[in-house]
Amino acid sequence: MTHPSDFQNSDDLGLTDDLNLVGEDNASTTDSESEQPEAQQPEVTEAPKQADKPESNEPTFADLGLSDDVLAAITEIGYETPSPIQAATIPTLLEGRDVVGLAQTGTGKTAAFALPILSRLEPGKRVPQALVLSPTRELAIQVAESFEKFAAKMPEVHLLPVYGGQAYGVQLSALRRGVDVVVGTPGRVIDHIKKGTLDLSQLRFLVLDEADEMLKMGFAEDVEEILSATPEEKQVALFSATMPQQIRRISKQYLRNAAEITVKSKTATATNVTQRYLVVAHARKVDALTRILEVEEFDGMIVFARTKSETEELAERLRARGLAAAAINGDIQQAQRERIVGDLKSGKIDILVATDVAARGLDVERISHVVNFSIPTDPESYVHRIGRTGRAGRSGAAISFITPRERRLLGIIERTTRQPLEEMQLPTAEDINTTRLARFDDAITQALEQTERISAFRDIIDHYVRHNDVPESDVAAALAVVAQGETPLLLDPAKDDLKSFNDRGRDRDRDRGDRDDHGPRQRRNDLVQYRIEVGRNDRVQPGYIVGALANEGGLGRDEIGHIRIMPNFSIVELPADLSQETLSRLEHTEIAGQRIDLKRDSRPAPRERGGDDRGGYRGGGYRENRGGYRDDRGGGRGGYRDDRGGRGGYRGDRDDRGDRGGFRGDRDNRGDRGGFRDDRGGGRGGFGGNRDDRGGRGGWQGGEGRSDRKPRW
């Protein structure tokens, strides 16, 4: 079986939620020749709510009709009772019916579609029978890992994750040998289809996982292209956290007689995760974390930081204090990432310092604690972070560090999660001393249990006591000094300055970039200007750029500064210390079908006010009809054109912009290709919403203005 990576399932089992099943009462199977009319409204029925406490009539996995091999695998894993979405989805998919599942991450949706697919596979065919599309490579790896666990008793089933960033050779060799299940990102799947290396002619199952995220990240055209390459007769399952109009249109266009299954979470975060916060000055965060690590009983821990450089610096400082820590971020090679996660699972390291993107999809059983070293600025990231602990019914703890200026974020998080965060007190010197003495006692007790080794030393100690007339307690204390070294065992409570940990004055410099409720965000000193070769004429919006940089470059929100969109290029602020690997990936990333060709831009920083595109980068250096670099162009409209007389930003010596594709050959990193492309007056595909004068290049064309053709997604 092809092994993906150590990123495991984040959705195997989930919370106890309320569930609604929407569908036709009289439709339990899908007739391959029948199609549900779009105007037909399904009837709504209520599925029984899962009780707060297990009852004898609660369904088990054995009741759902799964195959014997799949049941044996999940029994060995320890699964007994399905989550609500699993209990409703698995029988429906086993019947052959299409499904639209509305559920947040952590509710168990991966098992909801993986288990019935494996139960219905035809072993030994060695051709792709199932395809799962995921928006990110991390999620693709995670889903593939889940399939691998569930297929543990099916050695004849072969699966393969395909995603950008991994060498083609590994994927090509597995495809030549033959695979039954393919889990991949849309960009890499399309590459294999175009190369003729992925044959979908015998596909029986198609899953769109986190469909709303795929659309937000600009994969609408890619998904449409993949759907067109699949057989007409197949079973489709679509899973999404939300049901915007675009998703509903997709379900009507591509799913037939679909059952709509909805899971409504009582809370956005697991109730078995204790959530606390600590107010601490930025300059004292490492000291505060060290104190917490001393007194908290934890097994494994993930510490979230905002930037790649912060993860590396923090991991190094923790190692210097004797803690087993390692960092993962967007610059880490996949092989190194897998090795670090393996060390975390095996206990070689106890603390993983990570960025949001690097930790997405990570599921390690021994993670008992999550620490938000830098609290996220959006509640959704907070929910995803603390979801790394308290999984599959286990208890967990989440601790968030809040600087004095960030207190306002607490209310936002509490409203979103619908759970209060309890303020915790920083451990005092007395607390730490109590913990250290308890551990010292435990060490002595464990040593006394080694009776043979104790006997060997007892005669030596007795000899020393008799010849030096020293009490045995003094000898024991002297040996403790030798064992402890120069570091004192106990802290001096008199020197314990707790006030310094949350002194606002200490944060004055470090928190200068934070926004209050009324002031604008200050520019970070470590961000510099980069230029990308897509602009307003490519119908690019700031969200498309952020999505591409975050997914393909592994950049966090706080690493992306102001964005300035010009007609034919854009300027974006990014960290000055981007690694060569990240730069290389981003050079070949595409947005709206165009290679962005990211390059460092050395021109003077734009002024804070001015500029023609006030919704994007709020600078003044690249301003249409208002200066900027013109380079003896004899008029024109701003932006660097280099005597080309054409319409673009700096795209090389191209007099004719007719071919606007950029490099579209072997693209290892297709990643984010923009975002939604709605409300656009024509031209280039994707989700266009209400676009009356479209050329014929894709996008949803139903609704308005084109009654002469069949709607397309």
Secondary structure, DSSP 4 states (H G I P E B T S, - for coil): -----S---SSSS----EEEEES-TT--S--TT----TTPPPPEEEPPPPPSS--TT---GGGTT--HHHHHHHHHHT--S--HHHHHHHHHHHTT--EEEE--TTSSHHHHHHHHHHHH--TT--S--EEEE-SSHHHHHHHHHHHHHHTTT-TT--EEEE-TTS-HHHHHHHHHH--SEEEE-HHHHHHHHHHT----TT--EEEETTHHHHHHTT-HHHHHHHHHTS-SS-EEEEEES---HHHHHHHHHH-SSPEEEEEE-SSSS-TTEEEEEEE--GGGHHHHHHHHHHHS--SEEEEE-SSHHHHHHHHHHHHHTT--EEEE-TTS-HHHHHHHHHHHHHTS-SEEEE-HHHHTT---TTEEEEEESS--SSHHHHHHHHTTSSGGG--EEEEEEE-GGGTHHHHHHHHHHTSPPEE-PPPPHHHHHHHHHHHHHHHHHHHHT-HHHHHHHHHHHHHHHHHHT--HHHHHHHHHHHHHTTS-SS--GGG--GGGGG-GGGGTTTTTT---SSSPPPPPTTEEEEEES--GGGT--HHHHHHHHHHHH---GGG---EEE-SS-EEEEEETT--HHHHHHHHT-EETTEE---EE--SPPPPSS--S-TTS---SSS-TTS-S---S-SS--SS---S--SS-SS-SS-S--S------SS-S----------S--SSS-S--SS-SS--SS-S---SSS-TTS----
